[in-house]
Amino acid sequence: MRVKIVVLFVLCFSTSSLFADGFLRVDGRKIVNDQGDVLLRGMGLGGWLLPEGYMLQTSGFANSPTEIRAKVVEVAGEDGADAFFAAWYQNYVTRQDIDALKAIGFNSIRLPLHYPLLTPKNQPGVWLESGFAQIDSCLAWCKANSMYLILDLHSAPGAQNPGPISDSDGEARLWQDAAHRERTVEIWKKLAQRYKDEPWVGGYDLLNEPAADLGPGNVPLRNLYIDITNAIRQIDTTHILFIEGNWYATDFSGLTPKWDDKIVYSFHKYWNDVTKGTIDYLIKISETQNAPLWCGESGENSNAWFTSVIGLFEKNNIGWSWWPHKKIGTISAPYSSPITTGWENLLKYWNGQSAKPSVTTAKTWLMQQADALKIDNCLFRPDVPDAMFRQVQSPTRVPYAQITLPGKVHATDYDMGPYGVAWMDEVYQNISGGKSTNNGYQYRNDGVDIEICTDVSGGTNGFNVGWIEANDWMTYTINVPEAFTGPMTIRYASATGGGYLRIFLNGLSLVSPVTMPSTGGWQTWTTKSAGNVTIPAGTHELKLQSLIGGFNLNWVEWKKTMVSVGEDQELPGGIGLSPAWPNPFNPVTMCRVSLPVSERVQIDLVSVTGQVVRHLRDDRLPAGITDVQVNADGLASGLYLIRLTAGSAVRTTRIVLQR
């Protein structure tokens, strides 16, 4: 049997995003640059220049930027609010954020602009250099990473919709006052003057999510778009114009025929079915107008939904931009800013649950939360980008955490992968709005329900799987350096009892279904013995499945009482590949290959397109465990895979190169 180990480079999936050069252009229904076709895979920087209440946990009492600032002023005064928002702007997005997004695989950034940062609300013709400097900084960071920056007027004068996303007072006054529309045109004219010669500006998203009853054919919207276009084209004849439909970028009636040859129709998709039928009307517009489509916003859902939607887009050659890259206390974005104790105290006060803090105390608490926005202080959620990139291309599972037996397997550390491949839960996506598919809204962004665990005495990673129902299951990639026999125990809690847990290794039951009697509460934990088991050496698939629900699961533990296989024996369990260590690494890491018999092994570094970029070794390994060195010297920081292929068997493990 010939064995191949392949290291896949998943920093990005398009050669054009690696070597992008020149202005983005429209070529029929495609977006291109000097290197060829470009499929935009982008991220929107929501929350940075235009904070929204749900991103700050303030949606119960303050949603728009104006409302949020008023709450801050109430506790810290105008000077305290100025200092807080200055730190907010400085910390929320930095060069490190853009570097990290590039390393994940994104090739473009959508920058939401809040117009008062560019020009004071009541002073037409006055421009704020500080606001343009923020754009300049972001553009410089994008240039350094060969990423396109798309400018998005997210909040227009008067507000283009009645919601907090446009900093509205509840009315879409842009459509009620011609002066607001004239000023919107002037803003775009100013932006075009400043960025007309910038090839890394990918284009202009003229108006985010307009939403108003504008009559048949959306005539006022079309007229405003044409006025903006005419103003831009007097200065800038090069950049793409992204055109959003009415009713939150869904209704394009009246926006055809196109009035410019560099138009891209931009729609948004949230909380609905993932079927081609939901975008057929958009594809028809693209076909009849011979113009590209771009999804300028999507996200705020489960990983399973992310994978399906992006797969649908890319199958139909539709680029996309996700939303957003960071929030306070989130599981649905790549980065989560921790909620500081001070911020929690402020939330309690604003919710009427505690006394008002002193100004000095409030200022301290505000600045602590602003500091927590720095990417170095944020939690990275690897399951989110894995769902957006790797799983779209390869619907397989890879380890979420390095798990070695003997030891504990925390229930929450199941493999990353699609619904039905790495895990199973009845509710796995949100197609109608409402709450998260993860009932506890902790740790992971899948349908598996996870909550904070209070099992201090039993040991915990801080979280447990809860709300377990019949036939819920999770799979884990486990590494066993040496075969062993020993006791298996289960740490669980149950207020009702009656549950049964099944445990499989490589598809075979390890023990009979284990009963889960009541412990007296959902956080009243006990350890239950499941008997002695023998675990062979190698890398294996462990599966925990509820036959009947009604219990919470913290961990399953294996201990060794004896070594069960000698070095000179053929090892059971087949060919295995361990998680790498160290991980993250720079530039060398190690993994272990386990073979039941001596085999010839080929190890290559291979790009996602299948091109071998470096040949490492081609020799015979002995039966048993062999340490294998993987050298990524010369490669860029990012997410990679080590893949072990043996006939029809495939094993993978995730590695992260951090320079």
N, C-alpha and C positions, 0 to 999 in steps of 0.2 A: 504493500500500500504506500502510495506517495503522499506525503504530508506537506502542505504549504501553510506558512504563516504570512499573513498579509497585513501590513499596517496601512490603514486607509486614512488619507488626509481629508478631513471634513470641514476644513476652515471655510470653504465655499464650494458651490456646485456649478459654477459657471466660469469658464476661462475669461469671459469678457469682464466679469467683476474683479478678477485678479489683475487684468492688464488694461482696464478701462482707460480711454484716452480720447480727448476731444469732447465737444459739445454733444449732448444728447440730441438726437434728431428723430423726426417722424419719417418712416419709410413705409407707406401704405398702412397696414394694420400693426406694424412692428415699431418698437423703439430701438434705435441703433446708435452707435458711435463709430469712431474711426476703426475700431477693431472688429465691428460686426454687430450682430444682434445683442441686445441687452435686456435681460429679464430682471427688472428691479425687484430686489428683495430688501425691503426697507423697514425702518423703525421710526415711529413718531415720538418726538420728545415731549409728550403730553405732561403737563404739570410744572414744567420749568418756568416759562415766561407767562403762563396763564394757569395758575393753580385752580383745581376743581375740588369741591368739597369731598367727593367720594374718595379721592386720592389721599386726603389728609385725615379721614375719619370724622369730618365735620359736617357731613351731609344732613344730619338731623337738625341743624340750626344755621348753617352757612354754606352755600354752594358756589356762588360766583366769586371771582377775585375781589370784587368790591365788598361783598358780605364778609369774606374771610378777613380782609384787612380791617374792617370795622370791629370785628371781634378782637383782633390783635391790639388795635388802638385802645379798646376798652380796658385792657389789662396792663398795657405797657406804654401808652401814650404815643403820640406821633413819632417822637424820636426813637422810641423802642421799636415801633413798627418799621420805621425806615431801616434800622440796623438789622432787624430780623429778615426783611425781604432782600436787603443787600447780600446778606449771608446766604439766603435761599438761592438767589440767582448765581452766586459764586460757587456754591457747592453742588447744586442739583445736577448740573451737567458740566463736566470738565473734559480736558483732553483724554484723561483715563477712561471716561465713559465711552467716548468715541472709539478709542483703541480697543476697548473690550467688545464693543458691538461688532467691529470689524473682525476681531478674532473669532467671534461666534459664527460669522458667515454673512452678515449684512453688507450690502454694497451701496446703500443709500440711506439718507436721513431726511425725514419730513419735519420741518421746524415750524411749530405753531407760533404765530406772531400775535401779540396783544397790542392793538394799535396805539394805546396811550403811552406805551414805552417808546414809540417812535415820534409821536407828536402829541402835545398836551390836548386834553379833551376839548377845551374851549378856546384854543388858540390856533386857528388854521394858519398855515404857512410857517409855523414855528416847528423846528425839527430838533429832536433830542439826540445828540451824537452818542450818548451812552447806550441808547437802544440799538443803534446801528453797529456800535462796537461789539455788542453781544453777538449779532449776526456774523460780523467779521471774524470773531474768535471761533465760532462754530464752523465757519467755512474753512478757516485755516486748519482746524483739526481734521475736517473731512478731506481736505487736499492732501494732508500728510498721510492719510490712509487710503487714498485713491477711491474716495466715496463721493457720490453725488449728494448735494444738499438741495432739497426742494423747499422753497419758501411758501408758507401756507398762511394766508390772512385768516386767522382763526377767530378774531374778534374785530369786526368792522365798526366804523362810526355808527352809532345808533343801534347797533346789533342787528344781525341778519336773521336771527331766529329769537324766539321768546325765552330761551333757556339760559342757564348759567354758563354754558360752554362759550357763549358769545359775550359774557358779562352783561347780560340784559337785565333790565329792571322788570321784566315780565312782558315786555312788548318788543316786537321786531320793528323798531323805529327807523331802520335803514330805508324801509319801503314807504314810510310816511312823510319823509322830509327830503326834498331834492338836495339840500345842502349836505346831508350825510352821504348821499351817493356821489356828489361832486368831490367831497373830501376823500372818499374811497378811491376814486380815480387818481387824485393827486398823490395818494400814498403809493399806489403802484407806479406812477410816473417817477416818483423819487427813488423807489427801489430799482426800477429799470435803469435809471441814470447811474446808480452806484454799482450795479452788478452785471451790466450788459456785456462786459468783456470777460466774465468769469466762466470758463468752461466747466468748472466743477459745481456751478449752480445748475442743477438738473432741470429746473423750470420753475414756473410760477403757478401755484395753486390759488386761483383768484379769489375764491370765497368758500370758506368751510361751512358745510351743512346749512345752506339757506333753508328756511322753513316758514312759509307764510302763504296765505290764500292770495295768490297773485292773479287769479282769473284764468280763463281758458288760454292755454298756450304759454303760460308763464312769461308773458310779454315783458313786464318790468325786469325780470331776471335776465332775459336775453338782451334787452337794451343796455342794461348795466354792463354785462359782459362785453358787448360790442364797444361801449364807450371806453372800458378799461383796455381792451385790445388795441383800439385806435391810439390811445395815449402811449401805451407801451411800444407799439410798432413805429411811432415817430422817433423812437430812441433806440430800440432793440428789436431787430428783425430776426434774431437767431433763436431765442429760447422758446422751449415748449410752453404752452399754456394748458394747464389742467383745469377742466371744466366740470364742476359738480352740479348735480341735479337738485331740484327743489325737494322739500320734505326730507331733509337730512341725506342728500346725495343719492336719492332713489328714483326721482321722477324727472325724466329728461324731455318731457313733452315741451315743444316749442324751442328746444335747443338744437334742433336740426332744421334745415341743413347747416353744416358747419360754416362759419364765416371767416376762417383762417386756415391755412394749410398746415399749421403746426399745433393743432388741437389734439389733446388726449382726453377722452371722456373718463371722468373719475367718479366711481361709485363707492359707497360704504356698505359693509355687510356685518350685521350683528344679530345674534339670537334668533336665527331661523334655520330651516333645513339646509342640509348640504347636498343639494341635487343640482344637476345641470339645468333643470327646469326653473330654478330660482334666478339664474343668470341668462337664460335664453334671450330675454328681451334686450339685455345689454349686448350680447353677441350680435343680435340682429342690427342694433345701432352701429356697431363696429363694422359690420359687413356692408351695410348700405351707405355709410359715410366714409368708408375706407380709412378709418381712424383707429388708433390703438385704444385699448381699455387699460385702466389702472385702478386697483382697489386702494384708495388712499387711506382707508382706515378699516381695521377689523381687529378682533381680539376679545378680551374680557369674557372668556369662556373657559372650557376645559381643554386639556392637552389633546384629547381625542378629537374634539371639534377643530382645534387648530390644525392638526395633521390633515384631517379630511378637507377642510376649506382650502388650505394651501395646495393640496394635491389637486383639487378641482380647478383652482386658478391656473396652476402651472400646466395642467393637461390642456388647457385652452389658451396657453401663451399669454396669460394675464399677469402682469407684475403686481406687487402688493407692498403695502406699508402697514406694519402692525402697530398696536396701541396698548399701553405705552411701555417704555423700557424700565420704568421705576415708579414705585408708589410706596407710601408708608404702610407697613404691615400688610403685605400682599403675598399671595401665592401664584398669581396669574401673570406675573411679569418676570423677566429674567433677573431683576434685582429688587430686593425689598429693603427699604430703610426701616431699621428697628424703631418701635414706638418707645420713646424714652419715658422714664417715670414722670418727669416733669410735664411732658406732653399729655400723658394720661391724666395728670392732675388738672391741667387746663381743660381737657375735654370734660372732666367731671364738673368743673365749675360752669363751663358754658352750657352743660346739660342740666344745670340747676341741682347738682348732687353734692356740692361742697361750697365752702365759703370762698370769697374772692381773695386771691393771693395779693400780697403787696406788689407794688410796681417793680421793686428790685428783684423779688423772687420770680415774678412773671418773666422779666427780661432774661434772667438766668435760664429758666426752663425753655424759653423760646430759642435761645442760642444753642442750647444743648441739642434740641431737635434739628436745628439747622446744621449742626456739625454731623449729626447722624445721617444726613443726606449724602455725605461723601461716599464714593463708591467703595473705598477701603473699609468703611464702616457698615456697608450693606451686606445682606445675605444674598449669595448667588443661588438661583434656583435652576440647577442644570437640567431638570426635567422639562422645563419650558422650551429652551432652544433645541433640546434633543427632539421634541415633538415637532418643532417647526422646520427642522432641517433633516436630520438623519432619518427619522421615521417616515418622512415623505418619500425619500429615496429607497429606504430599506425597512420594510415593516417587520422588523425583528426586535429582539430584546437584547439589552446590554446591561451590565451591572450598574446599579445606582451607588452602591457602596462596596468596598472591599470586605468580603466576609470569609473568614477562615475558621474551619473547624479542627479541633474542638473549640468551642466558644459559643457565644450568643448570636442568634439571628433576630434582630429587632424587626418586628412585624412591619414597621413603616418603611423599611429599607428594601422593598421589593424592586425587581429590575425595572428599568425604563423600557417602555415599548408600548405598542398599540393595545387598545381594548381587545380582549380575547386572545392576546398573545402573551402579555406580561402580567395581566391582572383581569379580573372580572367583577363588575358591580352593575346592578340593574340600571342605575341612573349614571350616565357617563357623559352627557352633554346637555347644554341648555339651549333649547330651540324656541323658547317663548318668553325670555326675560326672567327675572326673579333671582332666587338664591343660587349659591354655588352648588355644583354637583358633589363637592366634598362637604358633607354636613358640618364638620368641625372647622373647616376653613383653616387648616394648619398643614405646614410642612411640604405637601405635594399638591399638584394641580390636576389630579386625576379624579375618577369617580370613587376611588377608595376613600372611605370616610375616616379622617384622622383628627384627633383632638389632643389637647394638652394632657399629659399623664402626670399624676401626682404620686406615683409609686416610688417614693424615695427609698424605702427599705429594700425593695426588690431590685433596684437598679433600673434605670431607664435612660433613653436618649432624649427624653423630654416629651415624647409623643407615643400614643398608642392607636391602633386601629379600633374603631368603634362602629356602632350601628350595623353590626355584622348580621347579614341575612343569609338564608339558605343559598348555597352554590356561589357565594362570593369566594374568590380565591386570588392568591398572589404567588408569583414565582420569584425565585432568588437564585443567582449564580453563586455557588459556594466552592471554595477551594479547600481541598483536604491534602496537605503535603504528605501525610502518612496514614495509611489505613488504621482504624482503631475500633474498638468495641467499648461501649460505656453507656451510662444512663442518659435518657432524654427527659427533660422536664419542660413544662409549659407554664408561663406566668400569665394569668388571666383574671378577669373580674366579671361578675354577672349579678344583676339584681333579681333575675327571674329564674335562671337555671334552664335546663332542658336542651342545651346546645351540644353539638357534636363537631369535633374537628378531625379532619383527615389529613394525613401527612404522607407525601409521596417523594420518592427520590428517583429521578430519571423515569418517571411514569409508573413506578411500582410502589405499592403501599409499604411503608416502613412498619406500621403497626395497625391494629384494628382501630376503627373510629374511637376517639377519646371523648368521654362524656365530660360536660362542663356544668357541674352542679352550681346552685346559687352560692355566692360568697357574701351576700347581704347588701351589695351596692355596686354601681358601675365603676367606682374607683376604690373598691375594697378588694385588694389584690391577694391572691394566693398562688402557691406553686404546686402544680400537680405532676406526679410522676407518670411517664408513659412507657416505662420499662427500659430494658437494655436493648441497644441496637448496634449493628455493625455498619460502619461507613467506610467504603473503599477509598483508596487514594485517587486523586484526580480532581477535575473540575466537573461539577454536577449541577443538575437542575433540581432545586427543592421547590415543592409546591405545598402551600398551606390552603386547605379548602374547607369551608364550613358545610357540613352535611345538613345541619340545622343551626340557625343563628341564635341570637340571644346572649352574646357574651362579647366582652372586649378583650383584645389580645395585645400584650406588651412584647413578649419575646418567647422564643423557644431556645433551649440551651442543650448542648451536647458536651459531656465530659468524657475523658479517656480513662479507662481503668487498665487497658492492655492494648499492645500493638497486635494487630490481627493478621498482618501479611508480612512475610519476610522479604528481604531485598532480592533474593534469588528466585522468587515466585512470580508467575504472571499475575499482574494486578487486575482485579475486576473493575468494571465501570467504564472501560474504554479510554479513548484519548481525551486529555483534558488540557485546559489553558487557564492559568490562575489570573486573578487581577494583578495589575502591575504594581510595583513598589520601587521607589517612592512615586506618589501620584497625588498632586501635580509634580512635575519633574523638569529639570533643565541641565544638560540636554540628554542625559542618559537615564534610562530606567531599566528595570528587570521584570521578567515574568517567568513563570515556571510551566514547562511542558511536561505532561505525564503521559507515558506510553505503556500499554500493556506488554508490548514486545518491541524489540529494537527495530527502528524504522529510519529511513532516510528523510531528512527534513530540509526544506527550502524556506529561507526567510528573506522576504523582500519588503522594501518600502514602496508603496503603490499609491498613486493619487486616486481620487474618487472616479476619475474618468477611465481608470484601468491601466494607466501608464506606470510602468515600473520606474521609479526615480532613483532607487538605490538598491543594489544587490548586497546582502549582508553575509549570507553563508548558505552552503549547500553540502550537507554532510549527514552522516548517520548518527542518531542518538541512541543510547542504550535504553532498555526497558527501565521504567521507574521515573524518577523526577530529575529533570535537568533545568538548571537556571539558564535563561536566555537573555542576553543583553540587547536592548533596542537603543540605537543611537540616533537622535533626531537633530544632530548638529547641522546648522545651516537652514533649518526649517523655521517658519514663522510661528509665533505663539498661537495656540489654538487648541481645538478639540480634535483628537485623533482616535482611531480604533486600532487595536491589534486583533486580527482575525486569523483563527486557526482553522484550516480546511483539511479534512481527511475523508476522501471519498465523498459521500453525501452528508457527512457530519460537519457542522460549522459551529465553532465557538468564538465568541468575541469578548473583548474587554475594553473599556473606555480609558483613555489616558488624556491628560491635559498638560500641554507644554506651556510653561510660564517663564518668560525670560525676564 
